[in-house]
Amino acid sequence: MSEIQIRFDNGAAYEDYMGKWSQLAGERFIDWLAPMSGARWLDVGCGNGAFTEMLVARCAPAAVHGVDPSAEQLLFARQRPALAAAQLHTGDAMALPFAAASFDIAVMPLVIFFVPEPAKGVAEMVRVLAPGGVAAAYAWDMHGGGFPYNALRLVINELGYTVPAPPSPEASRLEEMQALWQAAGLSEVQTRVIEVERTYASFDDYWRIVQGGPSVGATLASMAAGDVDKLKAQLRTSLPTAADGSITLSARAHAVKGRVTG
């Protein structure tokens, strides 16, 4: 079986699958950051703009820039009315297209484990931040089962299929995030755990959404029909289903922040 790669090229599907989860964690993340108003923000790996939209609504920024490698995701982001004034660029987290000291806050929401060399990504955030600026990130606890669709991944694996993993899953460990920030020379480094829940209206609603997921959708499409039936049957019995048929899942993210000195 050929290796399936994670591709983020459908902004609408990502919105249902992960964008809503990102915003749930992002709300807690922003509360923890307690950012000043009037800051110049950079959203690294902004994708379809799920987090970017929220920071515009909540943080009264002076300017917002976003960078993402997917032109398709950025097209979706530009359609959000709240991002009409945002500057969204195609680019690489390890080679940000900005001059030094261009921003006050740089964030990586659900991105650092997708960066092939996380240390380079953190170094780039530090480079483009002004003195006193804040670099911050949050990522699902991939090793501790905090990924929102961890139960789905486990059953797929039990059936003999592989769900593609991000290139740097170790970067989601709390101690690794702290080490990355400290190695980049950031001061006042702090970490925290963020726990959130999301409710799906029904199993059919859940199944429709996961089929569009970039990390599992391609695997589901590659599975034999009989194995798909087995997967659905196992999920129906294992997912926490309420009397009204709704399904509430929990997820856990790790967050880190630090300040540029000088």
N, C-alpha and C positions, 0 to 999 in steps of 0.2 A: 504493500500500500504506500503510495507516495505521501510525503510529509505535507500536511496542511499548514499554511501560514495564516497568522492572524492579520486580517485586513480591515481597516477602518475606512470604508468608502461609501457608506450609506447613512447619512445624517439622521434620517427619520427612524430607521431601524435602531440605530444606536441610542436615540432618544428614549425609546421604550425600554430597550434592554438594559442600558447602563446610565444614560443621562439622568434619569430620575433618581437612581441610586447615588450618583455623583452629587446631585443637589442636596439629598438628605444628609450625606456626610459633609458636604460643603457648608451647610448652615452651621453645623457644630464647629467646623474648622474656622469659619469667619468669626464666630463668637470668641473662639480661643485666641485668634490673632488680635482681635480688638484693634483693627487698623485705624489710623488717623484718616480724616476726610481730606480731600484735596491732594491725594497721592497720585503719583504716576505708576500705573500697574502694568506688569507684563505677565500674561498667562501663557506659560510654556506647555505646548501640547494642548492647545485650547479646543481642538477637535470641532465638534458641532456647536460649540458655544454654550453648553449647558451650565458650566460654572461661571463663565464670563458674564453671561446674562445676569446671574445672581449677584456677582460682585458690583456690577453697574447699579443694580437696584438697591443694594444695601450699603455700599461703601462711599458714595459720593466722590468718585475719583475725578481727578483733574484730567486724566488721559488714560486710555486703555489700549494696549497693543496685545495681539495674540499671535502665536506662531504654531504652525502645525504642518506636518509633511503631506497631509491629504488635501488636495484641492477640492475634492468632493465634499469633505466635511466642512471646509471653510465656506463653500457655497451655501450650505445649509445655515451656517452661523450667520452669514451676512443677511439672511432673510428674517432674522429676529429683529423686530422693531427696536428693542432696547440697545442693540449693537450698531445702530445706524452711524454713530460717531466713532465707533471703535476702528482701529487700524489693524486689519488681519492679514498676516503674511504667510506665504508658504516658506518653510524653513526647517532647519535641523536643530534639535535641542543642544547638540554638541558643537554647533557653530552658529550662534545666534547672530542675525543680521543687524546688529545695533552697535553703536559706539559705547565706549566705557561710560559709566556713571549716568546712564540715560533714564534710570527708573528708581523709584523709592521702594517698591514691593515687587518681588518676582515669585510666582507660585508655580508648582507642578501638581495639578490635581489629577490623581490616578495615572501618572505618567512615568515616574522614575523607574519602575520595573520594565518599562518598554524601551528605555535608553540603553543601547548596547554597552556603553561605558558610563555608568552613573556618575563616577567622579568627574568626568569631563562635563557632564550636564550641570552638576553643581558648580563647578569652576566657572562655567559660562554665566550662570545666574549671578555669581559674585562679581564677575567682571563688569556686567552691565548695570550693577547697582551703585548708586551714589553712596558715599560714606554715611553710615547710620541706617542704610537701607536694610530691609528684611527679606531673607530668602526662606521659603517655606514650601512644604509638600505634604500630601497625604496619599496613602496607597493601601490597598486591601492587604490584610494579613494573609498572604498566600500560603505560607508554611503552617500557620495555625488554624487553617480552615475558615478564615474570615471572609473569603471571597463569596459574594452573594449567591452564586450558583454552584457552590462547592458540592452540594448533594447531587446535583445533576452530573457534574464531572465524575464523581466517584462511581455512579451507576454506569456511566458510559465506559469508564475504565474496566469495570467488572465484566462488561460484555466484550472486552477485548479490543476496544477502540481507544485511540489516543486523542485527547483534547489538546490543541496547541497551547504551549505555555509562553509567556513573555520571555525575552532574552535574558533578563536580569531579575528573576524572582527573589533572589537573596536580598535585593535592595529594599524589599518590603519589611524586612525584620527591623524591629524597633532599635535594637542595638547597632545594626548596620547603618540605619539612617542617621543615628547620632554620630557614629564614627565618620561617616561621609561629611557631615556638616562641620565637625571639628577639624577634620583633615583639610577642609577648604579654607580654614582660618577664620571661620565665623565665631563670634562670641555670643554669650548669653543663650547657648543652645539648650532648647527644651524639647521634650517629646510628650506625647499623650496618646491615649487609646480612645477611639471614637466608635461607639456602637449605635447602630440604627436598625430600624425595621421598615419593611414595605409590605403592603397587602395587595395581592392580586385578586380580582373579582371571582375567579374560578380557575379550575385546572385548565380549561380551554383557553382562558386569557393568558395564563402562564405559558402554556405550550406555544401559543401564537407568538409571544414575545421572544422566547428563547430561540425559536427557529430563525430569527433575524439577528441573533447575536454573533458578533465577529469572531469570538473565541470558541463558540460551540456550533454555530449554524452550519458551517461547512462540514463539520464532522457528522452532524445529524443527516445532512443531505447525502453523505457517502455511505450511510449504514443500510444494510439489507432490511427490507420491509419487515421481516419477522423479528429482527433485532429491535427495530423501532417500536414494534408492538410490545415487546418485552420491557423495553425501557419505560414506555408510558405506563405499563401496568405496575412496575416497581415504584415509579414515582407517585402514582395515585395512592398507593398504600403507605408510602414513607413520608411524603410531605405533610406538614402540619395543617390539616384541613378543618375548618370550623363547621358548625352545623349548617350554616348558610352556604357552604361550598367555597368560601373564600380561603385563601392561603396566605399566611403571614410568615415571612422569612426574615431572618436577622443577618446582619453582616458586621464585620469589625475591620476598622481601618487604623493604621498607625500614622501619626502626624509628627512633623518636626519643624522647628523654626530656629533661626539664628540671625544675628545682626552683623553687618559689615562694619569693621572698625576702620579708623583712619579719618 
